[in-house]
Amino acid sequence: MKIAIALEENRYDSNVDRRVGRASYFILVDSETNEYEIIENEAKDEVTGAGLKVIKNLVSLGVEELIAGEVGPKAIVLIEEFDLPVYRLGELTTVKEVLEAYREKKLERFDFSSKPQGLRMA
């Protein structure tokens, strides 16, 4: 399974970036072999639609799961279209921590379905 995690710097020991569309880099990790590559996010400086471009690029590179802190509303449309599972970073800050939590199945999956808000108490 190929998973993607956003990075602040072009290093394995970089802190993870909470953003998807504006992250500087992504690390793509094969969860079975632990082999990885780091790619530059070519969409990070786009005026609009950076998240859309990132999702298209990651899927074209064979990414099957994404781990992120935040996902923009435009990117969610493509994530749902591609049926791409996205997991929450939570308070994790390093690739090592994220991969350990991923392997131990401790990451919560984002739920992008629209749920009714219900009635509010006045």
C-alpha positions in Angstrom: 0.0 0.0 0.0 1.4 3.4 -1.0 0.7 6.1 1.5 1.4 9.9 1.3 2.3 12.2 4.2 2.9 16.0 3.7 6.3 17.3 4.8 7.7 20.7 5.6 11.2 19.9 4.3 12.8 17.5 1.8 14.0 15.0 4.5 12.7 11.9 6.1 13.2 13.4 9.5 11.3 16.5 8.6 8.3 17.6 10.6 5.0 16.7 8.9 3.0 19.5 7.4 -0.6 19.7 8.5 -1.7 21.1 5.1 -2.2 19.1 1.9 -2.4 21.7 -0.9 0.2 24.0 0.5 2.7 21.5 1.8 6.2 21.8 0.4 6.9 18.1 0.0 5.3 14.7 0.3 6.8 11.4 1.4 5.4 8.4 -0.4 5.9 5.3 1.6 5.3 1.7 0.6 3.8 0.2 3.8 4.9 -3.3 2.9 8.5 -2.7 2.0 9.1 0.6 3.9 10.7 2.0 0.7 10.0 5.7 0.3 10.5 8.7 -2.0 10.1 12.3 -1.3 8.5 14.5 -4.0 8.1 18.3 -4.3 4.6 19.6 -4.2 4.5 21.5 -7.5 1.0 22.9 -6.7 2.0 24.6 -3.4 2.2 28.1 -5.0 -0.9 27.9 -7.1 -3.3 30.8 -6.5 -6.3 28.5 -6.4 -6.9 24.7 -6.7 -3.7 23.6 -5.0 -5.5 20.8 -3.2 -7.1 19.5 -6.4 -3.8 19.4 -8.2 -2.1 17.6 -5.3 -4.8 14.9 -5.1 -4.7 14.3 -8.8 -0.9 14.1 -8.7 -0.8 11.7 -5.7 -3.4 9.4 -7.2 -1.4 9.4 -10.6 1.7 8.3 -8.6 -0.2 5.3 -7.1 -1.0 6.7 -3.7 -3.7 4.6 -2.1 -4.0 6.4 1.3 -3.3 9.9 2.6 -2.5 11.0 6.1 -3.2 14.7 6.7 -3.9 17.3 9.3 -6.2 19.4 7.2 -8.0 18.9 3.9 -9.6 21.8 1.9 -13.2 21.6 0.6 -12.1 21.4 -3.1 -9.7 18.5 -2.4 -12.5 16.6 -0.6 -14.5 16.5 -3.9 -11.7 14.6 -5.6 -10.9 12.5 -2.5 -14.5 11.3 -2.6 -14.4 10.7 -6.3 -11.2 8.6 -6.1 -12.4 6.9 -2.9 -9.1 7.8 -1.3 -9.0 7.0 2.4 -7.6 10.0 4.4 -6.4 9.6 8.0 -6.0 12.4 10.6 -2.5 13.3 11.8 -3.8 14.3 15.2 -1.0 15.6 17.3 1.8 13.6 15.6 4.7 15.7 14.2 7.2 13.3 12.7 7.1 10.7 9.9 8.3 8.0 12.3 5.4 8.8 14.7 2.9 8.9 11.9 4.0 5.6 10.4 4.1 3.9 13.8 0.5 5.0 14.5 -0.6 4.0 11.0 0.9 0.5 11.4 -0.8 0.1 14.8 -4.1 1.2 13.3 -4.3 4.2 15.7 -5.1 6.8 13.1 -8.7 8.1 12.8 -10.1 8.3 9.3 -11.6 11.6 8.1 -15.4 11.4 7.6 -16.3 13.7 4.8 -19.9 12.7 4.6 -22.3 15.6 5.2 -24.2 15.0 8.4 -27.2 16.9 9.6 -26.4 19.3 12.4 -29.6 18.7 14.2 -31.5 21.1 16.4 -29.7 23.5 18.6 -30.8 24.4 22.0 -31.8 28.1 22.3 
